[in-house]
Amino acid sequence: MQFYTPLNSFSESFISAYNNKQPGDPRKLVEVMLDIVRGEGVAEGKEIPLSLPLGSDALATVKETLQRTENILNEWESVIRSTDFPKGT
């Protein structure tokens, strides 16, 4: 299994470099998740979405993705719409 040694080494060093440097507090995450599951606390009275990014790093990633998607939609809107049937047919 020497084939996997470089990949394992890379993975371990990558994980070690990031470990304990995450911006999120795992305990707070669990508390929020329990509130969501139970429909109480921070989730009380809110409709639970199918997907909910938790953590400032997740928020930043989703916002970047949305911005890239919006840029694509704006640049390609006429091409995207050009695939529709003509109106009135």
MOPAC internal coordinates of N, CA, C and O (Angstrom, degrees):
PM7 1SCF
backbone

  N    0.0000 0     0.00 0     0.00 0    0    0    0
  C    1.4553 1     0.00 0     0.00 0    1    0    0
  C    1.5316 1   111.57 1     0.00 0    2    1    0
  O    1.2310 1   119.64 1  -155.36 1    3    2    1
  N    1.3073 1   118.29 1    24.64 1    3    2    1
  C    1.4570 1   121.07 1   178.83 1    5    3    2
  C    1.5249 1   111.83 1   -64.08 1    6    5    3
  O    1.2310 1   120.90 1   159.18 1    7    6    5
  N    1.3113 1   115.88 1   -20.82 1    7    6    5
  C    1.4615 1   120.68 1   178.68 1    9    7    6
  C    1.5245 1   111.11 1   -57.69 1   10    9    7
  O    1.2310 1   119.89 1   143.21 1   11   10    9
  N    1.3253 1   117.81 1   -36.79 1   11   10    9
  C    1.4544 1   122.48 1  -175.99 1   13   11   10
  C    1.5227 1   113.99 1   -85.46 1   14   13   11
  O    1.2310 1   119.47 1   169.13 1   15   14   13
  N    1.3019 1   118.61 1   -10.87 1   15   14   13
  C    1.4603 1   121.71 1  -175.77 1   17   15   14
  C    1.5283 1   113.04 1   -56.48 1   18   17   15
  O    1.2310 1   118.93 1   130.68 1   19   18   17
  N    1.3393 1   119.65 1   -49.32 1   19   18   17
  C    1.4735 1   118.56 1   179.31 1   21   19   18
  C    1.5268 1   112.86 1   -62.20 1   22   21   19
  O    1.2310 1   120.94 1   140.29 1   23   22   21
  N    1.3205 1   115.80 1   -39.71 1   23   22   21
  C    1.4595 1   119.30 1   179.17 1   25   23   22
  C    1.5258 1   110.80 1   -65.54 1   26   25   23
  O    1.2310 1   120.62 1   136.48 1   27   26   25
  N    1.3262 1   116.42 1   -43.52 1   27   26   25
  C    1.4623 1   119.97 1   177.91 1   29   27   26
  C    1.5243 1   111.37 1   -62.15 1   30   29   27
  O    1.2310 1   120.25 1   137.65 1   31   30   29
  N    1.3120 1   117.12 1   -42.35 1   31   30   29
  C    1.4666 1   121.22 1   179.17 1   33   31   30
  C    1.5260 1   110.71 1   -61.78 1   34   33   31
  O    1.2310 1   120.92 1   134.95 1   35   34   33
  N    1.3282 1   115.85 1   -45.05 1   35   34   33
  C    1.4622 1   120.06 1   178.82 1   37   35   34
  C    1.5249 1   110.35 1   -61.25 1   38   37   35
  O    1.2310 1   120.53 1   132.08 1   39   38   37
  N    1.3198 1   116.59 1   -47.92 1   39   38   37
  C    1.4648 1   121.10 1  -178.74 1   41   39   38
  C    1.5184 1   111.33 1   -60.20 1   42   41   39
  O    1.2310 1   120.39 1   134.67 1   43   42   41
  N    1.3043 1   116.86 1   -45.33 1   43   42   41
  C    1.4646 1   120.72 1  -179.33 1   45   43   42
  C    1.5238 1   111.16 1   -64.16 1   46   45   43
  O    1.2310 1   119.71 1   138.08 1   47   46   45
  N    1.3190 1   118.15 1   -41.92 1   47   46   45
  C    1.4628 1   119.99 1  -179.49 1   49   47   46
  C    1.5351 1   110.59 1   -68.71 1   50   49   47
  O    1.2310 1   120.32 1   142.27 1   51   50   49
  N    1.3362 1   117.00 1   -37.73 1   51   50   49
  C    1.4565 1   120.73 1   177.86 1   53   51   50
  C    1.5196 1   110.79 1   -63.36 1   54   53   51
  O    1.2310 1   120.55 1   132.59 1   55   54   53
  N    1.3103 1   116.55 1   -47.41 1   55   54   53
  C    1.4660 1   121.35 1  -179.82 1   57   55   54
  C    1.5261 1   110.51 1   -65.26 1   58   57   55
  O    1.2310 1   120.17 1   137.64 1   59   58   57
  N    1.3138 1   117.28 1   -42.36 1   59   58   57
  C    1.4697 1   120.75 1   179.69 1   61   59   58
  C    1.5270 1   111.36 1   -62.50 1   62   61   59
  O    1.2310 1   120.52 1   141.56 1   63   62   61
  N    1.3224 1   116.62 1   -38.44 1   63   62   61
  C    1.4626 1   120.42 1  -179.21 1   65   63   62
  C    1.5271 1   111.40 1   -66.65 1   66   65   63
  O    1.2310 1   119.91 1   149.74 1   67   66   65
  N    1.3188 1   117.77 1   -30.26 1   67   66   65
  C    1.4595 1   122.29 1  -177.97 1   69   67   66
  C    1.5246 1   112.19 1   -93.07 1   70   69   67
  O    1.2310 1   120.21 1   157.10 1   71   70   69
  N    1.3151 1   117.21 1   -22.90 1   71   70   69
  C    1.4584 1   121.93 1  -175.18 1   73   71   70
  C    1.5334 1   111.21 1   -59.52 1   74   73   71
  O    1.2310 1   121.31 1   -45.12 1   75   74   73
  N    1.3129 1   115.10 1   134.88 1   75   74   73
  C    1.4662 1   123.95 1  -179.59 1   77   75   74
  C    1.5262 1   113.37 1    66.32 1   78   77   75
  O    1.2310 1   120.26 1  -165.75 1   79   78   77
  N    1.3249 1   117.12 1    14.25 1   79   78   77
  C    1.4626 1   121.31 1   176.54 1   81   79   78
  C    1.5224 1   110.95 1  -117.38 1   82   81   79
  O    1.2310 1   120.41 1  -173.91 1   83   82   81
  N    1.3261 1   116.81 1     6.09 1   83   82   81
  C    1.4513 1   121.03 1   178.63 1   85   83   82
  C    1.5278 1   108.47 1   -67.80 1   86   85   83
  O    1.2310 1   121.04 1   -34.87 1   87   86   85
  N    1.3447 1   115.61 1   145.13 1   87   86   85
  C    1.4618 1   118.15 1  -179.18 1   89   87   86
  C    1.5306 1   113.14 1   -74.02 1   90   89   87
  O    1.2310 1   120.46 1   160.03 1   91   90   89
  N    1.3273 1   116.72 1   -19.97 1   91   90   89
  C    1.4569 1   119.79 1  -174.41 1   93   91   90
  C    1.5146 1   114.52 1   -88.67 1   94   93   91
  O    1.2310 1   121.59 1   -28.13 1   95   94   93
  N    1.3200 1   114.56 1   151.87 1   95   94   93
  C    1.4587 1   122.69 1   176.10 1   97   95   94
  C    1.5238 1   107.40 1   -98.92 1   98   97   95
  O    1.2310 1   119.50 1   -65.51 1   99   98   97
  N    1.3382 1   118.55 1   114.49 1   99   98   97
  C    1.4636 1   121.07 1  -176.30 1  101   99   98
  C    1.5261 1   113.24 1   -58.46 1  102  101   99
  O    1.2310 1   120.13 1   147.33 1  103  102  101
  N    1.3101 1   117.36 1   -32.67 1  103  102  101
  C    1.4732 1   119.86 1   179.42 1  105  103  102
  C    1.5320 1   111.00 1   -67.16 1  106  105  103
  O    1.2310 1   121.17 1   137.87 1  107  106  105
  N    1.3231 1   115.37 1   -42.13 1  107  106  105
  C    1.4632 1   118.83 1   177.59 1  109  107  106
  C    1.5273 1   110.53 1   -64.47 1  110  109  107
  O    1.2310 1   120.74 1   141.27 1  111  110  109
  N    1.3270 1   116.20 1   -38.73 1  111  110  109
  C    1.4606 1   120.49 1   178.09 1  113  111  110
  C    1.5218 1   110.74 1   -59.17 1  114  113  111
  O    1.2310 1   120.33 1   133.17 1  115  114  113
  N    1.3223 1   116.97 1   -46.83 1  115  114  113
  C    1.4619 1   121.12 1   179.96 1  117  115  114
  C    1.5211 1   110.62 1   -63.12 1  118  117  115
  O    1.2310 1   120.14 1   138.77 1  119  118  117
  N    1.3249 1   117.33 1   -41.23 1  119  118  117
  C    1.4710 1   120.43 1   178.74 1  121  119  118
  C    1.5289 1   110.73 1   -60.51 1  122  121  119
  O    1.2310 1   120.53 1   135.46 1  123  122  121
  N    1.3172 1   116.58 1   -44.54 1  123  122  121
  C    1.4619 1   120.60 1   179.18 1  125  123  122
  C    1.5228 1   110.31 1   -65.81 1  126  125  123
  O    1.2310 1   120.21 1   137.03 1  127  126  125
  N    1.3230 1   117.21 1   -42.97 1  127  126  125
  C    1.4625 1   120.39 1   179.34 1  129  127  126
  C    1.5284 1   111.03 1   -60.75 1  130  129  127
  O    1.2310 1   120.27 1   138.62 1  131  130  129
  N    1.3140 1   117.10 1   -41.38 1  131  130  129
  C    1.4678 1   120.14 1   178.03 1  133  131  130
  C    1.5223 1   110.81 1   -65.39 1  134  133  131
  O    1.2310 1   120.14 1   138.95 1  135  134  133
  N    1.3262 1   117.33 1   -41.05 1  135  134  133
  C    1.4630 1   120.26 1   175.80 1  137  135  134
  C    1.5293 1   110.18 1   -58.47 1  138  137  135
  O    1.2310 1   120.54 1   136.86 1  139  138  137
  N    1.3190 1   116.58 1   -43.14 1  139  138  137
  C    1.4661 1   120.81 1  -178.88 1  141  139  138
  C    1.5244 1   110.47 1   -64.13 1  142  141  139
  O    1.2310 1   120.32 1   132.47 1  143  142  141
  N    1.3154 1   116.99 1   -47.53 1  143  142  141
  C    1.4642 1   120.97 1  -179.48 1  145  143  142
  C    1.5232 1   111.06 1   -62.05 1  146  145  143
  O    1.2310 1   120.67 1   139.99 1  147  146  145
  N    1.2981 1   116.32 1   -40.01 1  147  146  145
  C    1.4705 1   120.99 1  -177.40 1  149  147  146
  C    1.5283 1   112.77 1   -85.02 1  150  149  147
  O    1.2310 1   120.19 1   165.61 1  151  150  149
  N    1.3316 1   117.25 1   -14.39 1  151  150  149
  C    1.4636 1   120.73 1  -177.81 1  153  151  150
  C    1.5111 1   112.82 1    70.10 1  154  153  151
  O    1.2310 1   120.50 1  -145.41 1  155  154  153
  N    1.3101 1   116.64 1    34.59 1  155  154  153
  C    1.4634 1   120.69 1  -178.80 1  157  155  154
  C    1.5215 1   109.95 1  -132.66 1  158  157  155
  O    1.2310 1   120.59 1     0.83 1  159  158  157
  N    1.3306 1   116.47 1  -179.17 1  159  158  157
  C    1.4748 1   120.62 1   178.22 1  161  159  158
  C    1.5227 1   110.88 1    59.47 1  162  161  159
  O    1.2310 1   120.45 1    52.93 1  163  162  161
  N    1.3268 1   116.74 1  -127.07 1  163  162  161
  C    1.4678 1   121.02 1  -177.32 1  165  163  162
  C    1.5227 1   112.76 1   -65.74 1  166  165  163
  O    1.2310 1   120.01 1   162.12 1  167  166  165
  N    1.3192 1   117.59 1   -17.88 1  167  166  165
  C    1.4652 1   121.18 1  -178.85 1  169  167  166
  C    1.5267 1   113.40 1   -99.18 1  170  169  167
  O    1.2310 1   120.64 1   175.46 1  171  170  169
  N    1.3117 1   116.38 1    -4.54 1  171  170  169
  C    1.4645 1   119.86 1  -175.49 1  173  171  170
  C    1.5212 1   111.43 1   -59.39 1  174  173  171
  O    1.2310 1   121.15 1   -51.15 1  175  174  173
  N    1.3225 1   115.40 1   128.85 1  175  174  173
  C    1.4544 1   121.55 1   177.96 1  177  175  174
  C    1.5160 1   114.73 1    78.18 1  178  177  175
  O    1.2310 1   119.79 1  -176.04 1  179  178  177
  N    1.3236 1   118.01 1     3.96 1  179  178  177
  C    1.4603 1   120.92 1  -179.13 1  181  179  178
  C    1.5246 1   109.25 1  -107.53 1  182  181  179
  O    1.2310 1   121.07 1   -35.88 1  183  182  181
  N    1.3393 1   115.55 1   144.12 1  183  182  181
  C    1.4564 1   120.37 1   173.66 1  185  183  182
  C    1.5300 1   108.35 1   -75.26 1  186  185  183
  O    1.2310 1   120.50 1   -49.63 1  187  186  185
  N    1.3173 1   116.65 1   130.37 1  187  186  185
  C    1.4608 1   120.66 1  -177.16 1  189  187  186
  C    1.5330 1   109.29 1   -78.62 1  190  189  187
  O    1.2310 1   119.98 1   -57.83 1  191  190  189
  N    1.3317 1   117.64 1   122.17 1  191  190  189
  C    1.4664 1   120.07 1  -179.86 1  193  191  190
  C    1.5330 1   110.92 1   -76.22 1  194  193  191
  O    1.2310 1   121.07 1   -19.18 1  195  194  193
  N    1.3277 1   115.56 1   160.82 1  195  194  193
  C    1.4641 1   119.89 1   176.76 1  197  195  194
  C    1.5246 1   111.62 1   -65.85 1  198  197  195
  O    1.2310 1   120.97 1   151.09 1  199  198  197
  N    1.3225 1   115.75 1   -28.91 1  199  198  197
  C    1.4594 1   120.82 1  -179.61 1  201  199  198
  C    1.5237 1   107.85 1  -138.54 1  202  201  199
  O    1.2310 1   120.58 1   -45.38 1  203  202  201
  N    1.3174 1   116.49 1   134.62 1  203  202  201
  C    1.4617 1   120.77 1   179.98 1  205  203  202
  C    1.5235 1   109.09 1  -142.45 1  206  205  203
  O    1.2310 1   120.56 1   -74.94 1  207  206  205
  N    1.3333 1   116.53 1   105.06 1  207  206  205
  C    1.4567 1   118.47 1   177.83 1  209  207  206
  C    1.5248 1   109.61 1   -70.38 1  210  209  207
  O    1.2310 1   120.53 1   -49.58 1  211  210  209
  N    1.3007 1   116.60 1   130.42 1  211  210  209
  C    1.4633 1   121.09 1   179.41 1  213  211  210
  C    1.5181 1   109.46 1  -117.52 1  214  213  211
  O    1.2310 1   120.86 1   -48.36 1  215  214  213
  N    1.3090 1   115.97 1   131.64 1  215  214  213
  C    1.4584 1   121.98 1  -179.73 1  217  215  214
  C    1.5140 1   110.59 1   109.69 1  218  217  215
  O    1.2310 1   121.12 1   -33.57 1  219  218  217
  N    1.3143 1   115.46 1   146.43 1  219  218  217
  C    1.4676 1   120.13 1  -178.17 1  221  219  218
  C    1.5236 1   111.50 1   -64.79 1  222  221  219
  O    1.2310 1   119.96 1   147.90 1  223  222  221
  N    1.3300 1   117.69 1   -32.10 1  223  222  221
  C    1.4606 1   119.84 1   178.03 1  225  223  222
  C    1.5242 1   110.71 1   -68.04 1  226  225  223
  O    1.2310 1   120.18 1   140.55 1  227  226  225
  N    1.3319 1   117.27 1   -39.45 1  227  226  225
  C    1.4627 1   121.04 1   177.56 1  229  227  226
  C    1.5349 1   110.15 1   -66.81 1  230  229  227
  O    1.2310 1   120.63 1   138.62 1  231  230  229
  N    1.3094 1   116.41 1   -41.38 1  231  230  229
  C    1.4649 1   121.06 1   178.23 1  233  231  230
  C    1.5270 1   110.54 1   -59.17 1  234  233  231
  O    1.2310 1   120.32 1   133.59 1  235  234  233
  N    1.3198 1   117.00 1   -46.41 1  235  234  233
  C    1.4665 1   121.26 1  -179.81 1  237  235  234
  C    1.5247 1   110.93 1   -62.51 1  238  237  235
  O    1.2310 1   120.08 1   138.51 1  239  238  237
  N    1.3146 1   117.45 1   -41.49 1  239  238  237
  C    1.4604 1   121.34 1  -179.89 1  241  239  238
  C    1.5250 1   111.05 1   -64.39 1  242  241  239
  O    1.2310 1   120.39 1   135.54 1  243  242  241
  N    1.3218 1   116.86 1   -44.46 1  243  242  241
  C    1.4648 1   120.57 1   179.80 1  245  243  242
  C    1.5246 1   110.47 1   -65.11 1  246  245  243
  O    1.2310 1   120.14 1   138.17 1  247  246  245
  N    1.3291 1   117.34 1   -41.83 1  247  246  245
  C    1.4657 1   120.09 1   179.34 1  249  247  246
  C    1.5270 1   111.30 1   -62.90 1  250  249  247
  O    1.2310 1   120.34 1   139.60 1  251  250  249
  N    1.3301 1   116.95 1   -40.40 1  251  250  249
  C    1.4715 1   120.45 1   177.09 1  253  251  250
  C    1.5235 1   110.49 1   -62.53 1  254  253  251
  O    1.2310 1   120.59 1   136.98 1  255  254  253
  N    1.3163 1   116.48 1   -43.02 1  255  254  253
  C    1.4591 1   121.18 1   179.61 1  257  255  254
  C    1.5286 1   110.72 1   -63.31 1  258  257  255
  O    1.2310 1   120.57 1   136.64 1  259  258  257
  N    1.3235 1   116.52 1   -43.36 1  259  258  257
  C    1.4648 1   120.45 1   178.46 1  261  259  258
  C    1.5287 1   111.25 1   -62.72 1  262  261  259
  O    1.2310 1   120.21 1   139.63 1  263  262  261
  N    1.3145 1   117.20 1   -40.37 1  263  262  261
  C    1.4674 1   120.90 1   179.90 1  265  263  262
  C    1.5243 1   110.62 1   -65.01 1  266  265  263
  O    1.2310 1   120.44 1   136.19 1  267  266  265
  N    1.3363 1   116.76 1   -43.81 1  267  266  265
  C    1.4704 1   120.23 1   177.57 1  269  267  266
  C    1.5285 1   109.98 1   -61.89 1  270  269  267
  O    1.2310 1   120.46 1   137.31 1  271  270  269
  N    1.3372 1   116.72 1   -42.69 1  271  270  269
  C    1.4593 1   120.96 1  -179.98 1  273  271  270
  C    1.5231 1   110.76 1   -64.45 1  274  273  271
  O    1.2310 1   120.16 1   136.94 1  275  274  273
  N    1.3325 1   117.30 1   -43.06 1  275  274  273
  C    1.4655 1   120.36 1   178.29 1  277  275  274
  C    1.5262 1   110.83 1   -61.69 1  278  277  275
  O    1.2310 1   120.19 1   139.14 1  279  278  277
  N    1.3275 1   117.24 1   -40.86 1  279  278  277
  C    1.4623 1   120.78 1   178.00 1  281  279  278
  C    1.5261 1   111.12 1   -61.46 1  282  281  279
  O    1.2310 1   120.66 1   137.26 1  283  282  281
  N    1.3214 1   116.34 1   -42.74 1  283  282  281
  C    1.4688 1   120.52 1   178.42 1  285  283  282
  C    1.5207 1   110.46 1   -63.60 1  286  285  283
  O    1.2310 1   120.62 1   134.14 1  287  286  285
  N    1.3364 1   116.42 1   -45.86 1  287  286  285
  C    1.4633 1   120.02 1  -179.60 1  289  287  286
  C    1.5196 1   111.37 1   -61.07 1  290  289  287
  O    1.2310 1   120.37 1   138.14 1  291  290  289
  N    1.3227 1   116.89 1   -41.86 1  291  290  289
  C    1.4691 1   120.10 1   179.27 1  293  291  290
  C    1.5211 1   111.41 1   -65.23 1  294  293  291
  O    1.2310 1   120.21 1   135.75 1  295  294  293
  N    1.3183 1   117.21 1   -44.25 1  295  294  293
  C    1.4679 1   121.13 1  -177.45 1  297  295  294
  C    1.5240 1   111.70 1   -70.07 1  298  297  295
  O    1.2310 1   119.92 1   143.99 1  299  298  297
  N    1.3136 1   117.76 1   -36.01 1  299  298  297
  C    1.4595 1   122.33 1  -172.69 1  301  299  298
  C    1.5294 1   113.95 1  -107.08 1  302  301  299
  O    1.2310 1   119.74 1  -169.71 1  303  302  301
  N    1.3168 1   118.11 1    10.29 1  303  302  301
  C    1.4710 1   120.09 1  -174.65 1  305  303  302
  C    1.5276 1   112.76 1   -55.05 1  306  305  303
  O    1.2310 1   120.03 1   134.88 1  307  306  305
  N    1.3078 1   117.54 1   -45.12 1  307  306  305
  C    1.4717 1   119.09 1  -177.81 1  309  307  306
  C    1.5318 1   111.08 1   -64.84 1  310  309  307
  O    1.2310 1   120.17 1   143.00 1  311  310  309
  N    1.3045 1   117.29 1   -37.00 1  311  310  309
  C    1.4653 1   120.91 1   177.39 1  313  311  310
  C    1.5260 1   110.10 1   -68.68 1  314  313  311
  O    1.2310 1   120.40 1   137.33 1  315  314  313
  N    1.3172 1   116.83 1   -42.67 1  315  314  313
  C    1.4609 1   121.74 1   179.41 1  317  315  314
  C    1.5278 1   109.80 1   -59.49 1  318  317  315
  O    1.2310 1   120.60 1   133.32 1  319  318  317
  N    1.3348 1   116.45 1   -46.68 1  319  318  317
  C    1.4660 1   120.89 1  -178.45 1  321  319  318
  C    1.5287 1   112.43 1   -71.54 1  322  321  319
  O    1.2310 1   120.04 1   157.41 1  323  322  321
  N    1.3190 1   117.52 1   -22.59 1  323  322  321
  C    1.4733 1   120.98 1  -176.03 1  325  323  322
  C    1.5268 1   112.85 1   -66.82 1  326  325  323
  O    1.2310 1   119.85 1   169.03 1  327  326  325
  N    1.2979 1   117.89 1   -10.97 1  327  326  325
  C    1.4679 1   120.44 1  -178.66 1  329  327  326
  C    1.5255 1   112.82 1   -89.47 1  330  329  327
  O    1.2310 1   120.03 1   177.08 1  331  330  329
  N    1.3427 1   117.55 1    -2.92 1  331  330  329
  C    1.4607 1   121.13 1   179.05 1  333  331  330
  C    1.5336 1   110.70 1   -75.70 1  334  333  331
  O    1.2310 1   121.53 1   -21.23 1  335  334  333
  N    1.3516 1   114.69 1   158.77 1  335  334  333
  C    1.4622 1   119.18 1   169.37 1  337  335  334
  C    1.5227 1   107.37 1   -66.20 1  338  337  335
  O    1.2310 1   120.51 1   -30.74 1  339  338  337
  N    1.3430 1   116.62 1   149.26 1  339  338  337
  C    1.4616 1   118.18 1   175.19 1  341  339  338
  C    1.5313 1   110.18 1   -62.35 1  342  341  339
  O    1.2310 1   120.37 1   -35.23 1  343  342  341
  N    1.3107 1   116.89 1   144.77 1  343  342  341
  C    1.4668 1   120.89 1   179.24 1  345  343  342
  C    1.5195 1   109.86 1   -65.92 1  346  345  343
  O    1.2310 1   121.35 1   -37.76 1  347  346  345
  N    1.3383 1   115.03 1   142.24 1  347  346  345
  C    1.4514 1   120.55 1   177.84 1  349  347  346
  C    1.5185 1   113.71 1    87.97 1  350  349  347
  O    1.2310 1   120.18 1  -172.21 1  351  350  349
  N    1.3336 1   117.27 1     7.79 1  351  350  349
  C    1.4695 1   118.18 1   178.21 1  353  351  350
  C    1.4981 1   110.50 1  -105.69 1  354  353  351
  O    1.2310 1   120.10 1   180.00 1  355  354  353

